[in-house]
Amino acid sequence: MIETSINTFAETENQAMIRQMVREFGERHIRPVVMHYDETQEFPFEIFKQLGELGLLGVLVPAEYDGSGFTYIDYVTAIVELAKFCPAIALSMAAHNSLCTGHILQHGSEEQKRKYLPLLATGKWIGAWGLTEPNTGSDAGRMQCVAKKDGEYWVINGTKNFITHASVGNVAVVIVRTGEMGDSHGMSAFIVEKGTPGFSAGKKENKLGMRASDTAQLVFDNCRVHESQMIGKEGEGFIQSMKVLDGGRISIAALSVGIAKGALEASIKYAKQREQFGQAIVNFQAIQFKLAEMATEVEAAELLTYQAAWMKDSGKNVNKESAIAKYYASEVAVRTSTEAVQIFGGYGYTKEYPVEKYYRDSKLCTIGEGTSEIQKLVIARALLKSL
């Protein structure tokens, strides 16, 4: 764990407990089956249920709603450790906490919180969150999934794309257009339960990586949702989602750090064991330089991520800091896992060793919850606004 001269990020007793708990759980329940879920693309329902029993599906949810009531720093610690075992499971855990659950926690009414948070925090229900559409990713303002008022109901039509837990979730928070296209105040957020007529899961994606994490479409065909299911007021959905993503980007940064640390640790272990020309390859300067560069970038990414988490816990605006952490950490995850494959050589290209999976899983971190290019825009705009 990182420490600074002022001990701002010194590991707390709670963090140490969470880290040990996740490590023991991962060794016992995830490591033996990680490639099974990767190859079959099955969602690990039993593992997710156990994560709920450990309190890891309601990490940020207060105890009054059956959550763990932990801090964002605790949350980052759990994701980092879980991602070392399986980034896909860590991604699902992060999306469940930060997006669906997080949206209701941050912006839902008291009635909505009491109805949904206990189910989500305990893992009895799995949550999905829908913003992206087939033709609108970064350009969310031009979404074509629309809701029209009909008495006490809103009738939703359209499709959401690349949605985590779309086919396995019990409830989804979706942002749809209720006003003019391109108007940031023309979108609203709704809670839609599985089984609602006109609401279904569509095409499931066959992905390069993160294959144990369910990704599919959400389809709305004259889906009638009562006005009581709207989160906040009409027209607040996009603004709410941007605030949710500020916190969600910290979780993707943590996921990236976990992947990078896992790849680095595997590389060090392998380099000590692998021999060429009569000695372990860790003795060669070329390998040492790779490890040194990897370690430096991983520690920098970790510090940026914990800084953003600390600011979030302190109630500060984390728009710029979360974007910086997400951008840098995700790119580091890709570079570190790439170098890990290189260190492993031919074995790194096989599924017998873990770095092949880190390599495949890492790329999504530069795309999901805002691409690296979008993070640069967020950072630049924040910088220009501050001058």
Helices and strands as residue ranges (DSSP letters): H 13-25, I 26-30, G 31-33, H 34-40, H 45-53, G 63-65, H 72-85, H 87-95, I 96-101, H 102-107, H 110-121, E 127-130, G 140-142, E 146-150, E 153-164, E 171-177, E 187-193, E 199-204, E 215-226, G 227-229, E 230-231, H 237-273, E 275-276, E 279-280, G 281-283, H 285-313, H 319-344, G 345-349, H 355-362, G 363-366, H 372-386
